[in-house]
């Protein structure tokens, strides 16, 4: 039937229009519009948005860049691993936590390597007594990202969190240690 043949083409055109609107929204002068556009692009789940989202990682509005990071995680954008990992040395704790969460969402081996490196660097700096911006927030998000992987090589880093003096870090580590040793956990278990 004619309607059955036209429906998929019409749906494709509609999705393309939404993608173009979302991409245009990322360039808008109003940060709220840019943030909403990034969120909408995540709901579309169109990989065509990835290059524009990567360009917005350094948006001057931290909420916009955090929303772009979350969307890249949702899209499992492997090409965003390098730019997200590069943000670690330049960012405050909240941006680092958003980048770590996105890397956990991407779920590739290079993404987990970047998370593990950040966690090891954080623990080394803390052991040296260096002053850090909200290290518990960063460590908690890194543990969630590593734990959601369920990778055997992540277990030693997660295990170290069980010895933390902080209750939150021990709780997150315990959750992922238990999950990793029993069966792979979904990321929906990340909230404690």
N, C-alpha and C positions, 0 to 999 in steps of 0.2 A: 504494500500500500504506500501511497505517496507520503502520507504523514509519518509513517515509520522510517522512511528514508530521510526525511528532512529533519526529524527530531535530533539525531546525534550531531548533525552539522550546526543546528541552531544552538545546541548546548555548548559546542566548541567555540562558537562566535561569542556567546555570552561569557564564557570563562576567559577568553582573550580580552574582552572589554574590561572585565574585572581586574585582570592582571595589569593592563595598561593604566587603569585608574589608580591601582595601588602603587605602581611605579611612579606615576605622576605625583601622588600624595607624598612619597618619600622626599621629593624635591621642594615641597611647599615651605613657605617661610614660617608658618605657625608650627611650633613643636608638637602641639596636641594632634594636629592633622598628620604629621610625620609618624607619630607614635601609633595612631589609629591605622594608618596605612600599613605599617610594619605588621601589626596584629592581624589585619585583614589578609595580608599576603600569607601569613602562617596558616590561616583557615583555608585558603585556596590550595595550599600544598603544591604549588606549581614551582618546579625547580628553575624556571625561567627568571624568578625573582632573586635568585642567589647573588649574582654579581652586584646588583643594586644594593642589596642588604649588606654585603661586605663593604661597599663604599660608605655606607652609613654607620659603620662601627665606631667611627671617630666623631660622630655628631656632637656638637657642642652641648646639647641637652642630654644629660645622662640617662633620662628615662627613655628617650628615643633609641640611644645606642643599646641599652639593656633589652628593649623590646626587639630590636633587630637581632641581638644575640639569641634570645629565646626562639625567635622564628627560625634562625639558622639551625638551632638544635632540633626543632620540630621537623624541619626539612631534611635533617641528617646530611647536611651539606658538607661533604668531605673536603671540598675545596676551601672551606672557611677555617680549617684547622690551623693553618699557618698564621693567618691574620688574628685569630682568636688567641693563639699562643703568644704572639708578639705583644698583645695588649697586657700580658701579665706583668711585664717590667715597667710599664708606663701608667698603670691604673691604680685607683684607690681600691679599698677592700670591696665595696659594693660592685664595682665594675668587674673586679677579679672574680667575685662569686658568680656573677651573671655569665662571664666567659667560661668558668669551670662547669656551670650547669649546662651551657650550650655544648661544650666538648663532651660531657657525659651523654647528652642527647644524640650527638652525632654518632658516637659509639664505635668509631674505627680504632685500630691499633695505634695510629699516630695521635689520635685524640687522647686516648688513655695515657700514652707516653707523655704528652704535654701536661696532663693533670698530675701524673706521678712526679714529674720534675718539679712542678710548682709546690706540691706537698712536701717533697724532700727539701727543697730550698727554704720553705717556710720553717720547717722543723730545725734545719741547720741554723738559720738566723736566730730563731728563738733560743736554741741551746747556747748560742754565743752571747745571749743577753741583749741583742739588738732590739730597739724600739720598733714595733710594727703597727700598722693600721689594722685594727680589729682582726687579729690573727685567728681567733676562734671562728668567726664567720667564714673566713677563707678555708680553714681546715675542715670545717663541717661540710661545706659544699664540695670540696675535693674528695672527701670520704664518700659522700653520696654518689658522686660521679664514678669513682673507682668501684664502689660496692655494687652499683647497678650493672657494672660490666660482668661481674661474676668470673673474672679471669683469675686463674691460679696465681699468676705473677703479681696481682694486686693484693693478694691476701696478707703478705708480710706488712705492707703499709697500713692496711686496715687493722691488722692485729696490734700494731704499735699504738693505735688510738685507744685500745682497751686499757692501756696503762696511763692514760691522760689524767691529770688532776681535775679536769673539767667534766662535769656531769653530762653536758650536751655531747661532747666529743665521745665520751665512753658510750653513751646511748646510741649514737649514730654508728659507731664502730661495732657495737654489739649486734645491732640489727643486721648490718651487712655481713659481719662475720658468721652469724647464725645462718643467714640466707645462703651465703656462698658455700657453706659446708653442707647444707641440706639439699638445696636445689636452686637453680637460677631464680632470682626474684625479678619481678617487673619493676619498672621505675615508679609505679604507683605506690610502692612501699616506701618511697623516699621521705615522705613527711612523717615525722615522729611526733 
